[in-house]
Amino acid sequence: MWAKVESDTITEIINRPKAMTIGDVQYPHNIFGLWSAAELEAIGIYEITIDSTNLKDSEYYINTDITYTYSSGAVTGTYGSATAKPLVDSGSGVTLVRGLKTAKKEIINN
């Protein structure tokens, strides 16, 4: 993954190589595989480094979305603090939120 950076601000997240127009120049999609990191950075495209320190097992935790930041010539994607899923059911009727205990029991019973 890459990020397009303009004026020290991330303006676009690029998930897969694509043709791009930067300034008045049209670049083909294959620059992402052919050019070095320094060449891409010269036109404002930086490779993203993902920090998975706070990423937890999504079966038991609710993870936050990734936040992307540009600092010191590098783009980093980080996760916020994960929240544990509830063990027991909460709420009632339409607003019932199933807990892990109920979900696991259903898997075992099936």
N, CA, C and O atoms as a GROMACS GRO file, in nm:
protein
  440
    1MET      N    1   0.084  -0.117   0.000
    1MET     CA    2   0.000   0.000   0.000
    1MET      C    3   0.089   0.124   0.000
    1MET      O    4   0.200   0.124   0.052
    2TRP      N    5   0.034   0.229  -0.061
    2TRP     CA    6   0.108   0.353  -0.070
    2TRP      C    7   0.017   0.469  -0.032
    2TRP      O    8  -0.105   0.456  -0.029
    3ALA      N    9   0.079   0.581  -0.002
    3ALA     CA   10   0.004   0.703   0.027
    3ALA      C   11   0.057   0.815  -0.061
    3ALA      O   12   0.178   0.829  -0.081
    4LYS      N   13  -0.034   0.894  -0.112
    4LYS     CA   14   0.004   1.013  -0.188
    4LYS      C   15   0.009   1.129  -0.088
    4LYS      O   16  -0.090   1.158  -0.020
    5VAL      N   17   0.124   1.195  -0.081
    5VAL     CA   18   0.144   1.303   0.016
    5VAL      C   19   0.166   1.433  -0.060
    5VAL      O   20   0.251   1.441  -0.149
    6GLU      N   21   0.088   1.534  -0.024
    6GLU     CA   22   0.102   1.667  -0.082
    6GLU      C   23   0.106   1.769   0.031
    6GLU      O   24   0.017   1.769   0.117
    7SER      N   25   0.207   1.855   0.032
    7SER     CA   26   0.222   1.959   0.136
    7SER      C   27   0.221   1.898   0.276
    7SER      O   28   0.154   1.950   0.366
    8ASP      N   29   0.294   1.789   0.295
    8ASP     CA   30   0.305   1.718   0.424
    8ASP      C   31   0.172   1.666   0.476
    8ASP      O   32   0.156   1.647   0.596
    9THR      N   33   0.076   1.641   0.386
    9THR     CA   34  -0.055   1.588   0.423
    9THR      C   35  -0.088   1.470   0.332
    9THR      O   36  -0.067   1.477   0.211
   10ILE      N   37  -0.140   1.362   0.391
   10ILE     CA   38  -0.182   1.246   0.312
   10ILE      C   39  -0.311   1.282   0.241
   10ILE      O   40  -0.411   1.316   0.305
   11THR      N   41  -0.309   1.275   0.107
   11THR     CA   42  -0.428   1.310   0.030
   11THR      C   43  -0.500   1.189  -0.028
   11THR      O   44  -0.616   1.198  -0.068
   12GLU      N   45  -0.430   1.074  -0.033
   12GLU     CA   46  -0.492   0.954  -0.091
   12GLU      C   47  -0.418   0.830  -0.043
   12GLU      O   48  -0.296   0.829  -0.032
   13ILE      N   49  -0.495   0.725  -0.015
   13ILE     CA   50  -0.439   0.593   0.016
   13ILE      C   51  -0.457   0.508  -0.110
   13ILE      O   52  -0.567   0.499  -0.165
   14ILE      N   53  -0.348   0.447  -0.155
   14ILE     CA   54  -0.349   0.368  -0.278
   14ILE      C   55  -0.332   0.221  -0.240
   14ILE      O   56  -0.224   0.180  -0.199
   15ASN      N   57  -0.439   0.142  -0.253
   15ASN     CA   58  -0.437   0.001  -0.213
   15ASN      C   59  -0.366  -0.088  -0.314
   15ASN      O   60  -0.303  -0.186  -0.276
   16ARG      N   61  -0.377  -0.055  -0.442
   16ARG     CA   62  -0.313  -0.135  -0.546
   16ARG      C   63  -0.263  -0.041  -0.656
   16ARG      O   64  -0.316   0.068  -0.672
   17PRO      N   65  -0.162  -0.083  -0.730
   17PRO     CA   66  -0.106   0.004  -0.834
   17PRO      C   67  -0.213   0.052  -0.932
   17PRO      O   68  -0.301  -0.025  -0.973
   18LYS      N   69  -0.204   0.180  -0.968
   18LYS     CA   70  -0.298   0.236  -1.064
   18LYS      C   71  -0.229   0.352  -1.136
   18LYS      O   72  -0.133   0.409  -1.086
   19ALA      N   73  -0.279   0.384  -1.253
   19ALA     CA   74  -0.228   0.499  -1.326
   19ALA      C   75  -0.269   0.626  -1.252
   19ALA      O   76  -0.380   0.634  -1.198
   20MET      N   77  -0.180   0.725  -1.249
   20MET     CA   78  -0.206   0.847  -1.173
   20MET      C   79  -0.159   0.970  -1.250
   20MET      O   80  -0.062   0.964  -1.326
   21THR      N   81  -0.227   1.079  -1.228
   21THR     CA   82  -0.182   1.208  -1.280
   21THR      C   83  -0.138   1.291  -1.161
   21THR      O   84  -0.217   1.320  -1.071
   22ILE      N   85  -0.012   1.331  -1.161
   22ILE     CA   86   0.042   1.416  -1.055
   22ILE      C   87   0.098   1.539  -1.123
   22ILE      O   88   0.190   1.531  -1.205
   23GLY      N   89   0.042   1.653  -1.088
   23GLY     CA   90   0.077   1.775  -1.160
   23GLY      C   91   0.022   1.764  -1.301
   23GLY      O   92  -0.097   1.739  -1.320
   24ASP      N   93   0.108   1.784  -1.400
   24ASP     CA   94   0.066   1.772  -1.540
   24ASP      C   95   0.116   1.643  -1.604
   24ASP      O   96   0.106   1.626  -1.726
   25VAL      N   97   0.169   1.553  -1.522
   25VAL     CA   98   0.230   1.430  -1.575
   25VAL      C   99   0.141   1.310  -1.546
   25VAL      O  100   0.096   1.292  -1.432
   26GLN      N  101   0.116   1.228  -1.648
   26GLN     CA  102   0.041   1.104  -1.634
   26GLN      C  103   0.141   0.990  -1.613
   26GLN      O  104   0.228   0.969  -1.698
   27TYR      N  105   0.130   0.918  -1.502
   27TYR     CA  106   0.219   0.805  -1.472
   27TYR      C  107   0.143   0.674  -1.488
   27TYR      O  108   0.028   0.666  -1.446
   28PRO      N  109   0.204   0.571  -1.548
   28PRO     CA  110   0.137   0.441  -1.563
   28PRO      C  111   0.137   0.365  -1.430
   28PRO      O  112   0.211   0.399  -1.338
   29HIS      N  113   0.055   0.263  -1.423
   29HIS     CA  114   0.042   0.184  -1.300
   29HIS      C  115   0.170   0.109  -1.264
   29HIS      O  116   0.194   0.080  -1.146
   30ASN      N  117   0.254   0.077  -1.362
   30ASN     CA  118   0.370  -0.007  -1.333
   30ASN      C  119   0.485   0.068  -1.265
   30ASN      O  120   0.588   0.006  -1.235
   31ILE      N  121   0.471   0.198  -1.238
   31ILE     CA  122   0.577   0.268  -1.164
   31ILE      C  123   0.589   0.212  -1.023
   31ILE      O  124   0.696   0.218  -0.963
   32PHE      N  125   0.480   0.156  -0.970
   32PHE     CA  126   0.483   0.103  -0.834
   32PHE      C  127   0.574  -0.019  -0.822
   32PHE      O  128   0.626  -0.046  -0.714
   33GLY      N  129   0.593  -0.092  -0.930
   33GLY     CA  130   0.679  -0.210  -0.928
   33GLY      C  131   0.817  -0.184  -0.986
   33GLY      O  132   0.913  -0.252  -0.950
   34LEU      N  133   0.828  -0.086  -1.074
   34LEU     CA  134   0.955  -0.062  -1.142
   34LEU      C  135   1.042   0.043  -1.074
   34LEU      O  136   1.165   0.034  -1.078
   35TRP      N  137   0.981   0.141  -1.011
   35TRP     CA  138   1.058   0.250  -0.952
   35TRP      C  139   1.102   0.216  -0.810
   35TRP      O  140   1.038   0.139  -0.740
   36SER      N  141   1.213   0.276  -0.770
   36SER     CA  142   1.262   0.259  -0.633
   36SER      C  143   1.178   0.346  -0.539
   36SER      O  144   1.102   0.432  -0.584
   37ALA      N  145   1.191   0.321  -0.410
   37ALA     CA  146   1.118   0.400  -0.311
   37ALA      C  147   1.156   0.548  -0.321
   37ALA      O  148   1.070   0.634  -0.306
   38ALA      N  149   1.282   0.576  -0.346
   38ALA     CA  150   1.328   0.715  -0.356
   38ALA      C  151   1.265   0.785  -0.477
   38ALA      O  152   1.229   0.902  -0.468
   39GLU      N  153   1.253   0.714  -0.588
   39GLU     CA  154   1.192   0.772  -0.707
   39GLU      C  155   1.043   0.802  -0.685
   39GLU      O  156   0.992   0.905  -0.729
   40LEU      N  157   0.973   0.710  -0.618
   40LEU     CA  158   0.832   0.732  -0.588
   40LEU      C  159   0.816   0.849  -0.491
   40LEU      O  160   0.727   0.932  -0.507
   41GLU      N  161   0.902   0.855  -0.390
   41GLU     CA  162   0.894   0.964  -0.292
   41GLU      C  163   0.919   1.099  -0.357
   41GLU      O  164   0.864   1.200  -0.313
   42ALA      N  165   1.000   1.101  -0.461
   42ALA     CA  166   1.028   1.227  -0.531
   42ALA      C  167   0.902   1.287  -0.595
   42ALA      O  168   0.894   1.408  -0.613
   43ILE      N  169   0.804   1.202  -0.628
   43ILE     CA  170   0.678   1.253  -0.684
   43ILE      C  171   0.565   1.252  -0.580
   43ILE      O  172   0.450   1.277  -0.613
   44GLY      N  173   0.600   1.222  -0.452
   44GLY     CA  174   0.502   1.231  -0.344
   44GLY      C  175   0.429   1.104  -0.311
   44GLY      O  176   0.324   1.109  -0.247
   45ILE      N  177   0.482   0.990  -0.352
   45ILE     CA  178   0.417   0.862  -0.320
   45ILE      C  179   0.508   0.785  -0.224
   45ILE      O  180   0.624   0.758  -0.254
   46TYR      N  181   0.452   0.749  -0.107
   46TYR     CA  182   0.529   0.682  -0.002
   46TYR      C  183   0.469   0.546   0.029
   46TYR      O  184   0.347   0.530   0.032
   47GLU      N  185   0.556   0.448   0.052
   47GLU     CA  186   0.508   0.316   0.093
   47GLU      C  187   0.465   0.324   0.239
   47GLU      O  188   0.530   0.390   0.320
   48ILE      N  189   0.354   0.258   0.272
   48ILE     CA  190   0.300   0.262   0.408
   48ILE      C  191   0.356   0.147   0.489
   48ILE      O  192   0.356   0.032   0.445
   49THR      N  193   0.402   0.178   0.609
   49THR     CA  194   0.447   0.079   0.706
   49THR      C  195   0.334   0.062   0.808
   49THR      O  196   0.290   0.160   0.870
   50ILE      N  197   0.287  -0.061   0.826
   50ILE     CA  198   0.177  -0.089   0.919
   50ILE      C  199   0.232  -0.132   1.054
   50ILE      O  200   0.314  -0.224   1.062
   51ASP      N  201   0.187  -0.065   1.161
   51ASP     CA  202   0.223  -0.101   1.298
   51ASP      C  203   0.106  -0.180   1.356
   51ASP      O  204   0.001  -0.124   1.386
   52SER      N  205   0.124  -0.312   1.373
   52SER     CA  206   0.017  -0.400   1.420
   52SER      C  207   0.023  -0.426   1.571
   52SER      O  208  -0.036  -0.522   1.619
   53THR      N  209   0.093  -0.342   1.644
   53THR     CA  210   0.110  -0.363   1.788
   53THR      C  211  -0.022  -0.377   1.861
   53THR      O  212  -0.036  -0.465   1.946
   54ASN      N  213  -0.120  -0.293   1.829
   54ASN     CA  214  -0.249  -0.295   1.900
   54ASN      C  215  -0.353  -0.384   1.833
   54ASN      O  216  -0.465  -0.394   1.884
   55LEU      N  217  -0.320  -0.448   1.722
   55LEU     CA  218  -0.415  -0.534   1.653
   55LEU      C  219  -0.433  -0.664   1.729
   55LEU      O  220  -0.336  -0.735   1.757
   56LYS      N  221  -0.558  -0.696   1.763
   56LYS     CA  222  -0.590  -0.817   1.839
   56LYS      C  223  -0.676  -0.910   1.754
   56LYS      O  224  -0.725  -0.871   1.648
   57ASP      N  225  -0.693  -1.034   1.800
   57ASP     CA  226  -0.776  -1.134   1.732
   57ASP      C  227  -0.920  -1.083   1.721
   57ASP      O  228  -0.986  -1.062   1.823
   58SER      N  229  -0.968  -1.063   1.598
   58SER     CA  230  -1.101  -1.005   1.577
   58SER      C  231  -1.215  -1.096   1.621
   58SER      O  232  -1.330  -1.052   1.626
   59GLU      N  233  -1.185  -1.220   1.652
   59GLU     CA  234  -1.289  -1.309   1.705
   59GLU      C  235  -1.325  -1.270   1.848
   59GLU      O  236  -1.438  -1.294   1.892
   60TYR      N  237  -1.232  -1.212   1.921
   60TYR     CA  238  -1.252  -1.179   2.062
   60TYR      C  239  -1.244  -1.029   2.092
   60TYR      O  240  -1.280  -0.987   2.202
   61TYR      N  241  -1.199  -0.949   1.996
   61TYR     CA  242  -1.181  -0.805   2.019
   61TYR      C  243  -1.241  -0.724   1.905
   61TYR      O  244  -1.252  -0.772   1.792
   62ILE      N  245  -1.280  -0.603   1.935
   62ILE     CA  246  -1.324  -0.508   1.834
   62ILE      C  247  -1.207  -0.413   1.811
   62ILE      O  248  -1.171  -0.335   1.898
   63ASN      N  249  -1.148  -0.422   1.692
   63ASN     CA  250  -1.033  -0.339   1.658
   63ASN      C  251  -1.080  -0.207   1.597
   63ASN      O  252  -1.187  -0.200   1.536
   64THR      N  253  -1.000  -0.104   1.615
   64THR     CA  254  -1.031   0.024   1.554
   64THR      C  255  -0.984   0.023   1.408
   64THR      O  256  -0.911  -0.067   1.368
   65ASP      N  257  -1.025   0.121   1.332
   65ASP     CA  258  -0.974   0.138   1.196
   65ASP      C  259  -0.830   0.186   1.202
   65ASP      O  260  -0.785   0.238   1.304
   66ILE      N  261  -0.758   0.168   1.094
   66ILE     CA  262  -0.619   0.214   1.087
   66ILE      C  263  -0.618   0.365   1.069
   66ILE      O  264  -0.698   0.420   0.993
   67THR      N  265  -0.527   0.432   1.140
   67THR     CA  266  -0.505   0.574   1.124
   67THR      C  267  -0.370   0.593   1.056
   67THR      O  268  -0.270   0.537   1.101
   68TYR      N  269  -0.368   0.670   0.949
   68TYR     CA  270  -0.245   0.692   0.874
   68TYR      C  271  -0.186   0.828   0.909
   68TYR      O  272  -0.258   0.928   0.916
   69THR      N  273  -0.054   0.832   0.930
   69THR     CA  274   0.013   0.957   0.960
   69THR      C  275   0.140   0.970   0.877
   69THR      O  276   0.206   0.871   0.845
   70TYR      N  277   0.173   1.094   0.843
   70TYR     CA  278   0.296   1.124   0.770
   70TYR      C  279   0.384   1.205   0.862
   70TYR      O  280   0.343   1.309   0.914
   71SER      N  281   0.507   1.156   0.883
   71SER     CA  282   0.601   1.226   0.970
   71SER      C  283   0.742   1.187   0.932
   71SER      O  284   0.770   1.070   0.909
   72SER      N  285   0.830   1.284   0.927
   72SER     CA  286   0.973   1.262   0.900
   72SER      C  287   0.997   1.180   0.773
   72SER      O  288   1.085   1.094   0.770
   73GLY      N  289   0.921   1.206   0.669
   73GLY     CA  290   0.942   1.139   0.542
   73GLY      C  291   0.895   0.995   0.536
   73GLY      O  292   0.942   0.919   0.452
   74ALA      N  293   0.804   0.956   0.626
   74ALA     CA  294   0.751   0.819   0.627
   74ALA      C  295   0.602   0.821   0.659
   74ALA      O  296   0.554   0.907   0.733
   75VAL      N  297   0.530   0.724   0.603
   75VAL     CA  298   0.387   0.710   0.630
   75VAL      C  299   0.368   0.582   0.712
   75VAL      O  300   0.416   0.475   0.674
   76THR      N  301   0.297   0.595   0.824
   76THR     CA  302   0.274   0.482   0.913
   76THR      C  303   0.124   0.465   0.936
   76THR      O  304   0.052   0.563   0.955
   77GLY      N  305   0.078   0.340   0.933
   77GLY     CA  306  -0.060   0.308   0.966
   77GLY      C  307  -0.062   0.239   1.101
   77GLY      O  308   0.008   0.139   1.120
   78THR      N  309  -0.142   0.289   1.195
   78THR     CA  310  -0.148   0.231   1.329
   78THR      C  311  -0.293   0.204   1.369
   78THR      O  312  -0.384   0.274   1.326
   79TYR      N  313  -0.311   0.102   1.450
   79TYR     CA  314  -0.441   0.069   1.507
   79TYR      C  315  -0.450   0.131   1.645
   79TYR      O  316  -0.350   0.142   1.716
   80GLY      N  317  -0.571   0.173   1.683
   80GLY     CA  318  -0.594   0.222   1.818
   80GLY      C  319  -0.610   0.104   1.912
   80GLY      O  320  -0.591  -0.011   1.873
   81SER      N  321  -0.646   0.133   2.035
   81SER     CA  322  -0.664   0.028   2.136
   81SER      C  323  -0.787  -0.057   2.103
   81SER      O  324  -0.894  -0.005   2.070
   82ALA      N  325  -0.771  -0.188   2.112
   82ALA     CA  326  -0.881  -0.282   2.086
   82ALA      C  327  -0.968  -0.294   2.210
   82ALA      O  328  -0.920  -0.279   2.323
   83THR      N  329  -1.097  -0.321   2.188
   83THR     CA  330  -1.192  -0.339   2.298
   83THR      C  331  -1.237  -0.484   2.299
   83THR      O  332  -1.273  -0.539   2.195
   84ALA      N  333  -1.236  -0.546   2.417
   84ALA     CA  334  -1.278  -0.685   2.429
   84ALA      C  335  -1.428  -0.696   2.402
   84ALA      O  336  -1.506  -0.613   2.447
   85LYS      N  337  -1.468  -0.800   2.327
   85LYS     CA  338  -1.611  -0.824   2.302
   85LYS      C  339  -1.672  -0.874   2.432
   85LYS      O  340  -1.604  -0.940   2.511
   86PRO      N  341  -1.801  -0.844   2.458
   86PRO     CA  342  -1.864  -0.887   2.582
   86PRO      C  343  -1.881  -1.038   2.587
   86PRO      O  344  -1.906  -1.103   2.485
   87LEU      N  345  -1.868  -1.094   2.707
   87LEU     CA  346  -1.884  -1.238   2.724
   87LEU      C  347  -2.031  -1.278   2.728
   87LEU      O  348  -2.070  -1.381   2.674
   88VAL      N  349  -2.113  -1.196   2.792
   88VAL     CA  350  -2.255  -1.230   2.809
   88VAL      C  351  -2.342  -1.139   2.724
   88VAL      O  352  -2.299  -1.031   2.683
   89ASP      N  353  -2.466  -1.183   2.697
   89ASP     CA  354  -2.561  -1.104   2.621
   89ASP      C  355  -2.598  -0.978   2.698
   89ASP      O  356  -2.598  -0.976   2.822
   90SER      N  357  -2.630  -0.872   2.624
   90SER     CA  358  -2.677  -0.749   2.689
   90SER      C  359  -2.792  -0.693   2.607
   90SER      O  360  -2.807  -0.723   2.489
   91GLY      N  361  -2.874  -0.610   2.672
   91GLY     CA  362  -2.990  -0.554   2.605
   91GLY      C  363  -3.104  -0.655   2.602
   91GLY      O  364  -3.096  -0.760   2.665
   92SER      N  365  -3.210  -0.621   2.528
   92SER     CA  366  -3.324  -0.713   2.516
   92SER      C  367  -3.401  -0.681   2.389
   92SER      O  368  -3.392  -0.570   2.336
   93GLY      N  369  -3.476  -0.778   2.342
   93GLY     CA  370  -3.561  -0.758   2.226
   93GLY      C  371  -3.481  -0.720   2.102
   93GLY      O  372  -3.391  -0.793   2.061
   94VAL      N  373  -3.515  -0.608   2.042
   94VAL     CA  374  -3.453  -0.563   1.918
   94VAL      C  375  -3.307  -0.523   1.940
   94VAL      O  376  -3.225  -0.537   1.850
   95THR      N  377  -3.274  -0.473   2.058
   95THR     CA  378  -3.139  -0.424   2.086
   95THR      C  379  -3.050  -0.529   2.152
   95THR      O  380  -2.948  -0.494   2.212
   96LEU      N  381  -3.086  -0.656   2.142
   96LEU     CA  382  -3.006  -0.762   2.203
   96LEU      C  383  -2.869  -0.773   2.135
   96LEU      O  384  -2.861  -0.786   2.013
   97VAL      N  385  -2.764  -0.768   2.214
   97VAL     CA  386  -2.628  -0.786   2.164
   97VAL      C  387  -2.578  -0.919   2.219
   97VAL      O  388  -2.562  -0.936   2.339
   98ARG      N  389  -2.554  -1.012   2.125
   98ARG     CA  390  -2.509  -1.145   2.168
   98ARG      C  391  -2.365  -1.140   2.217
   98ARG      O  392  -2.278  -1.078   2.155
   99GLY      N  393  -2.341  -1.206   2.328
   99GLY     CA  394  -2.206  -1.214   2.382
   99GLY      C  395  -2.132  -1.334   2.325
   99GLY      O  396  -2.190  -1.416   2.254
  100LEU      N  397  -2.004  -1.342   2.355
  100LEU     CA  398  -1.921  -1.453   2.306
  100LEU      C  399  -1.970  -1.588   2.356
  100LEU      O  400  -1.963  -1.687   2.284
  101LYS      N  401  -2.020  -1.590   2.477
  101LYS     CA  402  -2.067  -1.716   2.536
  101LYS      C  403  -2.180  -1.776   2.452
  101LYS      O  404  -2.177  -1.895   2.420
  102THR      N  405  -2.279  -1.695   2.416
  102THR     CA  406  -2.392  -1.742   2.336
  102THR      C  407  -2.345  -1.786   2.197
  102THR      O  408  -2.387  -1.890   2.147
  103ALA      N  409  -2.258  -1.707   2.135
  103ALA     CA  410  -2.209  -1.740   2.001
  103ALA      C  411  -2.134  -1.871   2.001
  103ALA      O  412  -2.152  -1.952   1.911
  104LYS      N  413  -2.050  -1.895   2.100
  104LYS     CA  414  -1.972  -2.020   2.106
  104LYS      C  415  -2.061  -2.139   2.136
  104LYS      O  416  -2.039  -2.248   2.082
  105LYS      N  417  -2.162  -2.121   2.220
  105LYS     CA  418  -2.256  -2.230   2.249
  105LYS      C  419  -2.330  -2.272   2.123
  105LYS      O  420  -2.351  -2.391   2.099
  106GLU      N  421  -2.370  -2.174   2.041
  106GLU     CA  422  -2.440  -2.205   1.916
  106GLU      C  423  -2.350  -2.284   1.821
  106GLU      O  424  -2.396  -2.376   1.754
  107ILE      N  425  -2.226  -2.248   1.816
  107ILE     CA  426  -2.130  -2.322   1.729
  107ILE      C  427  -2.116  -2.466   1.775
  107ILE      O  428  -2.116  -2.558   1.693
  108ILE      N  429  -2.105  -2.485   1.904
  108ILE     CA  430  -2.090  -2.621   1.960
  108ILE      C  431  -2.217  -2.702   1.938
  108ILE      O  432  -2.209  -2.819   1.902
  109ASN      N  433  -2.333  -2.642   1.958
  109ASN     CA  434  -2.460  -2.713   1.941
  109ASN      C  435  -2.486  -2.751   1.795
  109ASN      O  436  -2.550  -2.853   1.769
  110ASN      N  437  -2.437  -2.672   1.702
  110ASN     CA  438  -2.457  -2.703   1.562
  110ASN      C  439  -2.361  -2.811   1.518
  110ASN      O  440  -2.363  -2.852   1.401
   0.00000   0.00000   0.00000
